[in-house]
Amino acid sequence: MTDAANPKDHPTGNAEKDPADWTTGDEPMTGAQASYLKTLSEEAGEGFDETLSKADASRRIDALQQQTGRGA
């Protein structure tokens, strides 16, 4: 088996996917997303919206990471 045929050989190869393309993006955010988003919101002095979808939470996390300097 070649490297290209086994995605486990490159586990982060498709890690960056636009939240708009997620098949589960409309589902409620995960517990991990909610926890991290709450922390980022507090650090940024912003409100926390517990009703966000997975995709919206991901976009909000990205924005708050940039705002707080936690982003990569």
TIVEXGU-465171 format. One record per atom (N, C-alpha, C): chain; atom name; z, x, y. Coordinates in steps of 0.001 Angstrom, whole numbers, plus 500000, padded with zeros to 6 digits. Each point is the difference from the previous one (the first is absolute). Layout:
residues N
<atom><chain>A</chain><name>CA</name><w>Z</w><u>X</u><v>Y</v></atom>
...
END
This chain:
residues 72
<atom><chain>A</chain><name>N</name><w>500000</w><u>500849</u><v>498823</v></atom>
<atom><chain>A</chain><name>CA</name><w>500000</w><u>499151</u><v>501177</v></atom>
<atom><chain>A</chain><name>C</name><w>500000</w><u>500893</u><v>501238</v></atom>
<atom><chain>A</chain><name>N</name><w>499174</w><u>499680</u><v>500968</v></atom>
<atom><chain>A</chain><name>CA</name><w>499933</w><u>500787</u><v>501225</v></atom>
<atom><chain>A</chain><name>C</name><w>500988</w><u>499463</u><v>501017</v></atom>
<atom><chain>A</chain><name>N</name><w>500274</w><u>500813</u><v>501027</v></atom>
<atom><chain>A</chain><name>CA</name><w>500913</w><u>499581</u><v>501060</v></atom>
<atom><chain>A</chain><name>C</name><w>499534</w><u>498715</u><v>500663</v></atom>
<atom><chain>A</chain><name>N</name><w>498710</w><u>499852</u><v>500228</v></atom>
<atom><chain>A</chain><name>CA</name><w>499472</w><u>498828</u><v>500691</v></atom>
<atom><chain>A</chain><name>C</name><w>500221</w><u>498729</u><v>499180</v></atom>
<atom><chain>A</chain><name>N</name><w>500055</w><u>500118</u><v>498700</v></atom>
<atom><chain>A</chain><name>CA</name><w>500142</w><u>498825</u><v>499149</v></atom>
<atom><chain>A</chain><name>C</name><w>501448</w><u>499539</u><v>499871</v></atom>
<atom><chain>A</chain><name>N</name><w>500946</w><u>500841</u><v>500363</v></atom>
<atom><chain>A</chain><name>CA</name><w>501404</w><u>499654</u><v>499848</v></atom>
<atom><chain>A</chain><name>C</name><w>500662</w><u>499920</u><v>501376</v></atom>
<atom><chain>A</chain><name>N</name><w>500211</w><u>498777</u><v>500533</v></atom>
<atom><chain>A</chain><name>CA</name><w>500592</w><u>499883</u><v>501336</v></atom>
<atom><chain>A</chain><name>C</name><w>501418</w><u>500537</u><v>500078</v></atom>
<atom><chain>A</chain><name>N</name><w>500692</w><u>500120</u><v>498870</v></atom>
<atom><chain>A</chain><name>CA</name><w>501361</w><u>500539</u><v>500019</v></atom>
<atom><chain>A</chain><name>C</name><w>500022</w><u>501481</u><v>500355</v></atom>
<atom><chain>A</chain><name>N</name><w>498869</w><u>500671</u><v>499843</v></atom>
<atom><chain>A</chain><name>CA</name><w>499923</w><u>501405</u><v>500379</v></atom>
<atom><chain>A</chain><name>C</name><w>500016</w><u>500168</u><v>501516</v></atom>
<atom><chain>A</chain><name>N</name><w>499675</w><u>498936</u><v>500719</v></atom>
<atom><chain>A</chain><name>CA</name><w>499977</w><u>500010</u><v>501462</v></atom>
<atom><chain>A</chain><name>C</name><w>500688</w><u>498728</u><v>500489</v></atom>
<atom><chain>A</chain><name>N</name><w>501328</w><u>499897</u><v>499832</v></atom>
<atom><chain>A</chain><name>CA</name><w>500695</w><u>498748</u><v>500280</v></atom>
<atom><chain>A</chain><name>C</name><w>499957</w><u>499538</u><v>501448</v></atom>
<atom><chain>A</chain><name>N</name><w>499711</w><u>500897</u><v>500943</v></atom>
<atom><chain>A</chain><name>CA</name><w>499960</w><u>499578</u><v>501396</v></atom>
<atom><chain>A</chain><name>C</name><w>498581</w><u>499848</u><v>500511</v></atom>
<atom><chain>A</chain><name>N</name><w>499035</w><u>500100</u><v>499135</v></atom>
<atom><chain>A</chain><name>CA</name><w>498602</w><u>499926</u><v>500411</v></atom>
<atom><chain>A</chain><name>C</name><w>499626</w><u>498700</u><v>500678</v></atom>
<atom><chain>A</chain><name>N</name><w>500615</w><u>498900</u><v>499613</v></atom>
<atom><chain>A</chain><name>CA</name><w>499678</w><u>498731</u><v>500632</v></atom>
<atom><chain>A</chain><name>C</name><w>501227</w><u>499381</u><v>500655</v></atom>
<atom><chain>A</chain><name>N</name><w>500972</w><u>500817</u><v>500360</v></atom>
<atom><chain>A</chain><name>CA</name><w>501249</w><u>499506</u><v>500563</v></atom>
<atom><chain>A</chain><name>C</name><w>499803</w><u>499385</u><v>501384</v></atom>
<atom><chain>A</chain><name>N</name><w>499028</w><u>500461</u><v>500745</v></atom>
<atom><chain>A</chain><name>CA</name><w>499751</w><u>499483</u><v>501337</v></atom>
<atom><chain>A</chain><name>C</name><w>498948</w><u>498901</u><v>499922</v></atom>
<atom><chain>A</chain><name>N</name><w>500457</w><u>498763</u><v>500020</v></atom>
<atom><chain>A</chain><name>CA</name><w>499104</w><u>498856</u><v>499959</v></atom>
<atom><chain>A</chain><name>C</name><w>500365</w><u>499101</u><v>501170</v></atom>
<atom><chain>A</chain><name>N</name><w>499022</w><u>499543</u><v>500725</v></atom>
<atom><chain>A</chain><name>CA</name><w>500230</w><u>499136</u><v>501143</v></atom>
<atom><chain>A</chain><name>C</name><w>500725</w><u>498732</u><v>499552</v></atom>
<atom><chain>A</chain><name>N</name><w>501126</w><u>499665</u><v>500651</v></atom>
<atom><chain>A</chain><name>CA</name><w>500733</w><u>498787</u><v>499611</v></atom>
<atom><chain>A</chain><name>C</name><w>499138</w><u>498743</u><v>500005</v></atom>
<atom><chain>A</chain><name>N</name><w>498958</w><u>499975</u><v>500808</v></atom>
<atom><chain>A</chain><name>CA</name><w>499103</w><u>498837</u><v>500023</v></atom>
<atom><chain>A</chain><name>C</name><w>499272</w><u>499837</u><v>498671</v></atom>
<atom><chain>A</chain><name>N</name><w>499903</w><u>501079</u><v>499216</v></atom>
<atom><chain>A</chain><name>CA</name><w>499303</w><u>499964</u><v>498720</v></atom>
<atom><chain>A</chain><name>C</name><w>500931</w><u>499765</u><v>498819</v></atom>
<atom><chain>A</chain><name>N</name><w>501298</w><u>499869</u><v>500242</v></atom>
<atom><chain>A</chain><name>CA</name><w>500949</w><u>499801</u><v>498910</v></atom>
<atom><chain>A</chain><name>C</name><w>499833</w><u>498610</u><v>499406</v></atom>
<atom><chain>A</chain><name>N</name><w>499976</w><u>499901</u><v>498689</v></atom>
<atom><chain>A</chain><name>CA</name><w>499891</w><u>498690</u><v>499357</v></atom>
<atom><chain>A</chain><name>C</name><w>501306</w><u>499223</u><v>500101</v></atom>
<atom><chain>A</chain><name>N</name><w>501124</w><u>500689</u><v>500194</v></atom>
<atom><chain>A</chain><name>CA</name><w>501299</w><u>499336</u><v>500120</v></atom>
<atom><chain>A</chain><name>C</name><w>500530</w><u>500051</u><v>501433</v></atom>
<atom><chain>A</chain><name>N</name><w>499142</w><u>500298</u><v>500937</v></atom>
<atom><chain>A</chain><name>CA</name><w>500419</w><u>500175</u><v>501389</v></atom>
<atom><chain>A</chain><name>C</name><w>500612</w><u>498775</u><v>500645</v></atom>
<atom><chain>A</chain><name>N</name><w>499643</w><u>498806</u><v>499514</v></atom>
<atom><chain>A</chain><name>CA</name><w>500536</w><u>498770</u><v>500576</v></atom>
<atom><chain>A</chain><name>C</name><w>501364</w><u>499617</u><v>499443</v></atom>
<atom><chain>A</chain><name>N</name><w>500456</w><u>500704</u><v>498979</v></atom>
<atom><chain>A</chain><name>CA</name><w>501315</w><u>499720</u><v>499419</v></atom>
<atom><chain>A</chain><name>C</name><w>501096</w><u>500472</u><v>500954</v></atom>
<atom><chain>A</chain><name>N</name><w>501210</w><u>499454</u><v>499865</v></atom>
<atom><chain>A</chain><name>CA</name><w>501107</w><u>500477</u><v>500854</v></atom>
<atom><chain>A</chain><name>C</name><w>500238</w><u>501499</u><v>499805</v></atom>
<atom><chain>A</chain><name>N</name><w>500473</w><u>500652</u><v>501050</v></atom>
<atom><chain>A</chain><name>CA</name><w>500272</w><u>501429</u><v>499907</v></atom>
<atom><chain>A</chain><name>C</name><w>501027</w><u>500272</u><v>498898</v></atom>
<atom><chain>A</chain><name>N</name><w>499943</w><u>501189</u><v>499483</v></atom>
<atom><chain>A</chain><name>CA</name><w>500923</w><u>500391</u><v>498938</v></atom>
<atom><chain>A</chain><name>C</name><w>501372</w><u>500306</u><v>500594</v></atom>
<atom><chain>A</chain><name>N</name><w>500987</w><u>500089</u><v>499135</v></atom>
<atom><chain>A</chain><name>CA</name><w>501342</w><u>500357</u><v>500452</v></atom>
<atom><chain>A</chain><name>C</name><w>500041</w><u>501378</u><v>500631</v></atom>
<atom><chain>A</chain><name>N</name><w>499247</w><u>500926</u><v>499419</v></atom>
<atom><chain>A</chain><name>CA</name><w>499960</w><u>501361</u><v>500547</v></atom>
<atom><chain>A</chain><name>C</name><w>499362</w><u>500005</u><v>501383</v></atom>
<atom><chain>A</chain><name>N</name><w>498919</w><u>499234</u><v>500165</v></atom>
<atom><chain>A</chain><name>CA</name><w>499366</w><u>499912</u><v>501311</v></atom>
<atom><chain>A</chain><name>C</name><w>500973</w><u>499412</u><v>501016</v></atom>
<atom><chain>A</chain><name>N</name><w>500692</w><u>498922</u><v>499620</v></atom>
<atom><chain>A</chain><name>CA</name><w>500931</w><u>499338</u><v>500914</v></atom>
<atom><chain>A</chain><name>C</name><w>501109</w><u>500949</u><v>500428</v></atom>
<atom><chain>A</chain><name>N</name><w>500544</w><u>500740</u><v>499057</v></atom>
<atom><chain>A</chain><name>CA</name><w>501084</w><u>500931</u><v>500306</v></atom>
<atom><chain>A</chain><name>C</name><w>499538</w><u>501080</u><v>500972</v></atom>
<atom><chain>A</chain><name>N</name><w>498856</w><u>500607</u><v>499707</v></atom>
<atom><chain>A</chain><name>CA</name><w>499494</w><u>501077</u><v>500855</v></atom>
<atom><chain>A</chain><name>C</name><w>499581</w><u>499461</u><v>501363</v></atom>
<atom><chain>A</chain><name>N</name><w>499370</w><u>498843</u><v>499998</v></atom>
<atom><chain>A</chain><name>CA</name><w>499567</w><u>499399</u><v>501254</v></atom>
<atom><chain>A</chain><name>C</name><w>501190</w><u>499642</u><v>500880</v></atom>
<atom><chain>A</chain><name>N</name><w>501073</w><u>499531</u><v>499399</v></atom>
<atom><chain>A</chain><name>CA</name><w>501214</w><u>499677</u><v>500750</v></atom>
<atom><chain>A</chain><name>C</name><w>500568</w><u>501273</u><v>500642</v></atom>
<atom><chain>A</chain><name>N</name><w>500034</w><u>501087</u><v>499236</v></atom>
<atom><chain>A</chain><name>CA</name><w>500484</w><u>501281</u><v>500525</v></atom>
<atom><chain>A</chain><name>C</name><w>499130</w><u>500484</u><v>501159</v></atom>
<atom><chain>A</chain><name>N</name><w>498686</w><u>499964</u><v>499810</v></atom>
<atom><chain>A</chain><name>CA</name><w>499084</w><u>500444</u><v>501055</v></atom>
<atom><chain>A</chain><name>C</name><w>500117</w><u>499119</u><v>501238</v></atom>
<atom><chain>A</chain><name>N</name><w>500124</w><u>498701</u><v>499793</v></atom>
<atom><chain>A</chain><name>CA</name><w>500114</w><u>499065</u><v>501122</v></atom>
<atom><chain>A</chain><name>C</name><w>501245</w><u>500302</u><v>500825</v></atom>
<atom><chain>A</chain><name>N</name><w>501109</w><u>500260</u><v>499321</v></atom>
<atom><chain>A</chain><name>CA</name><w>501242</w><u>500333</u><v>500701</v></atom>
<atom><chain>A</chain><name>C</name><w>499853</w><u>501294</u><v>500783</v></atom>
<atom><chain>A</chain><name>N</name><w>499381</w><u>501011</u><v>499387</v></atom>
<atom><chain>A</chain><name>CA</name><w>499810</w><u>501289</u><v>500687</v></atom>
<atom><chain>A</chain><name>C</name><w>499112</w><u>499857</u><v>501221</v></atom>
<atom><chain>A</chain><name>N</name><w>499012</w><u>499117</u><v>499907</v></atom>
<atom><chain>A</chain><name>CA</name><w>499054</w><u>499825</u><v>501100</v></atom>
<atom><chain>A</chain><name>C</name><w>500492</w><u>498985</u><v>501033</v></atom>
<atom><chain>A</chain><name>N</name><w>501118</w><u>499328</u><v>499706</v></atom>
<atom><chain>A</chain><name>CA</name><w>500489</w><u>498975</u><v>500912</v></atom>
<atom><chain>A</chain><name>C</name><w>499114</w><u>498771</u><v>500006</v></atom>
<atom><chain>A</chain><name>N</name><w>499363</w><u>499738</u><v>498885</v></atom>
<atom><chain>A</chain><name>CA</name><w>499077</w><u>498866</u><v>499864</v></atom>
<atom><chain>A</chain><name>C</name><w>500609</w><u>498943</u><v>499084</v></atom>
<atom><chain>A</chain><name>N</name><w>499504</w><u>498781</u><v>500105</v></atom>
<atom><chain>A</chain><name>CA</name><w>500442</w><u>498927</u><v>499128</v></atom>
<atom><chain>A</chain><name>C</name><w>499438</w><u>500158</u><v>498596</v></atom>
<atom><chain>A</chain><name>N</name><w>500693</w><u>499427</u><v>499036</v></atom>
<atom><chain>A</chain><name>CA</name><w>499586</w><u>500034</u><v>498597</v></atom>
<atom><chain>A</chain><name>C</name><w>499541</w><u>498612</u><v>499596</v></atom>
<atom><chain>A</chain><name>N</name><w>498777</w><u>499888</u><v>499494</v></atom>
<atom><chain>A</chain><name>CA</name><w>499442</w><u>498716</u><v>499566</v></atom>
<atom><chain>A</chain><name>C</name><w>500013</w><u>499951</u><v>498480</v></atom>
<atom><chain>A</chain><name>N</name><w>500920</w><u>499233</u><v>499444</v></atom>
<atom><chain>A</chain><name>CA</name><w>500149</w><u>499932</u><v>498549</v></atom>
<atom><chain>A</chain><name>C</name><w>498924</w><u>499169</u><v>499316</v></atom>
<atom><chain>A</chain><name>N</name><w>499103</w><u>499386</u><v>500771</v></atom>
<atom><chain>A</chain><name>CA</name><w>498970</w><u>499140</u><v>499416</v></atom>
<atom><chain>A</chain><name>C</name><w>498658</w><u>500707</u><v>499798</v></atom>
<atom><chain>A</chain><name>N</name><w>499932</w><u>501292</u><v>500251</v></atom>
<atom><chain>A</chain><name>CA</name><w>498729</w><u>500719</u><v>499881</v></atom>
<atom><chain>A</chain><name>C</name><w>499515</w><u>500062</u><v>498557</v></atom>
<atom><chain>A</chain><name>N</name><w>498685</w><u>500017</u><v>499850</v></atom>
<atom><chain>A</chain><name>CA</name><w>499394</w><u>500204</u><v>498685</v></atom>
<atom><chain>A</chain><name>C</name><w>500041</w><u>501488</u><v>499666</v></atom>
<atom><chain>A</chain><name>N</name><w>499654</w><u>500337</u><v>498774</v></atom>
<atom><chain>A</chain><name>CA</name><w>499947</w><u>501413</u><v>499598</v></atom>
<atom><chain>A</chain><name>C</name><w>499069</w><u>500794</u><v>500909</v></atom>
<atom><chain>A</chain><name>N</name><w>498814</w><u>499449</u><v>500251</v></atom>
<atom><chain>A</chain><name>CA</name><w>499018</w><u>500715</u><v>500813</v></atom>
<atom><chain>A</chain><name>C</name><w>500484</w><u>500148</u><v>501444</v></atom>
<atom><chain>A</chain><name>N</name><w>500532</w><u>498913</u><v>500574</v></atom>
<atom><chain>A</chain><name>CA</name><w>500499</w><u>500068</u><v>501375</v></atom>
<atom><chain>A</chain><name>C</name><w>501186</w><u>500941</u><v>500122</v></atom>
<atom><chain>A</chain><name>N</name><w>500877</w><u>499991</u><v>498993</v></atom>
<atom><chain>A</chain><name>CA</name><w>501142</w><u>500912</u><v>500008</v></atom>
<atom><chain>A</chain><name>C</name><w>499532</w><u>501448</u><v>499958</v></atom>
<atom><chain>A</chain><name>N</name><w>498984</w><u>500268</u><v>499205</v></atom>
<atom><chain>A</chain><name>CA</name><w>499471</w><u>501353</u><v>499911</v></atom>
<atom><chain>A</chain><name>C</name><w>499455</w><u>500464</u><v>501350</v></atom>
<atom><chain>A</chain><name>N</name><w>499249</w><u>499124</u><v>500660</v></atom>
<atom><chain>A</chain><name>CA</name><w>499449</w><u>500352</u><v>501321</v></atom>
<atom><chain>A</chain><name>C</name><w>501124</w><u>500196</u><v>501019</v></atom>
<atom><chain>A</chain><name>N</name><w>501028</w><u>499168</u><v>499927</v></atom>
<atom><chain>A</chain><name>CA</name><w>501136</w><u>500110</u><v>500936</v></atom>
<atom><chain>A</chain><name>C</name><w>500768</w><u>501293</u><v>499749</v></atom>
<atom><chain>A</chain><name>N</name><w>500182</w><u>500345</u><v>498732</v></atom>
<atom><chain>A</chain><name>CA</name><w>500653</w><u>501262</u><v>499657</v></atom>
<atom><chain>A</chain><name>C</name><w>499222</w><u>501171</u><v>500577</v></atom>
<atom><chain>A</chain><name>N</name><w>498689</w><u>499987</u><v>499833</v></atom>
<atom><chain>A</chain><name>CA</name><w>499163</w><u>501077</u><v>500541</v></atom>
<atom><chain>A</chain><name>C</name><w>500190</w><u>500125</u><v>501511</v></atom>
<atom><chain>A</chain><name>N</name><w>499986</w><u>498868</u><v>500695</v></atom>
<atom><chain>A</chain><name>CA</name><w>500150</w><u>500019</u><v>501459</v></atom>
<atom><chain>A</chain><name>C</name><w>501375</w><u>500522</u><v>500414</v></atom>
<atom><chain>A</chain><name>N</name><w>501031</w><u>499543</u><v>499312</v></atom>
<atom><chain>A</chain><name>CA</name><w>501354</w><u>500443</u><v>500351</v></atom>
<atom><chain>A</chain><name>C</name><w>500247</w><u>501452</u><v>499617</v></atom>
<atom><chain>A</chain><name>N</name><w>499358</w><u>500469</u><v>498952</v></atom>
<atom><chain>A</chain><name>CA</name><w>500114</w><u>501420</u><v>499659</v></atom>
<atom><chain>A</chain><name>C</name><w>499421</w><u>500850</u><v>501124</v></atom>
<atom><chain>A</chain><name>N</name><w>498891</w><u>499579</u><v>500552</v></atom>
<atom><chain>A</chain><name>CA</name><w>499408</w><u>500737</u><v>501128</v></atom>
<atom><chain>A</chain><name>C</name><w>500929</w><u>499960</u><v>501199</v></atom>
<atom><chain>A</chain><name>N</name><w>500551</w><u>498831</u><v>500259</v></atom>
<atom><chain>A</chain><name>CA</name><w>500885</w><u>499815</u><v>501165</v></atom>
<atom><chain>A</chain><name>C</name><w>501278</w><u>500819</u><v>499880</v></atom>
<atom><chain>A</chain><name>N</name><w>500555</w><u>500087</u><v>498799</v></atom>
<atom><chain>A</chain><name>CA</name><w>501273</w><u>500695</u><v>499814</v></atom>
<atom><chain>A</chain><name>C</name><w>499839</w><u>501473</u><v>499625</v></atom>
<atom><chain>A</chain><name>N</name><w>498776</w><u>500424</u><v>499760</v></atom>
<atom><chain>A</chain><name>CA</name><w>499775</w><u>501384</u><v>499607</v></atom>
<atom><chain>A</chain><name>C</name><w>500236</w><u>500253</u><v>498529</v></atom>
<atom><chain>A</chain><name>N</name><w>500175</w><u>498957</u><v>499211</v></atom>
<atom><chain>A</chain><name>CA</name><w>500198</w><u>500163</u><v>498566</v></atom>
<atom><chain>A</chain><name>C</name><w>498691</w><u>500081</u><v>499239</v></atom>
<atom><chain>A</chain><name>N</name><w>498906</w><u>499671</u><v>500648</v></atom>
<atom><chain>A</chain><name>CA</name><w>498704</w><u>499997</u><v>499343</v></atom>
<atom><chain>A</chain><name>C</name><w>499530</w><u>501381</u><v>499628</v></atom>
<atom><chain>A</chain><name>N</name><w>499160</w><u>500044</u><v>499022</v></atom>
<atom><chain>A</chain><name>CA</name><w>499460</w><u>501295</u><v>499535</v></atom>
<atom><chain>A</chain><name>C</name><w>498878</w><u>500470</u><v>500880</v></atom>
END
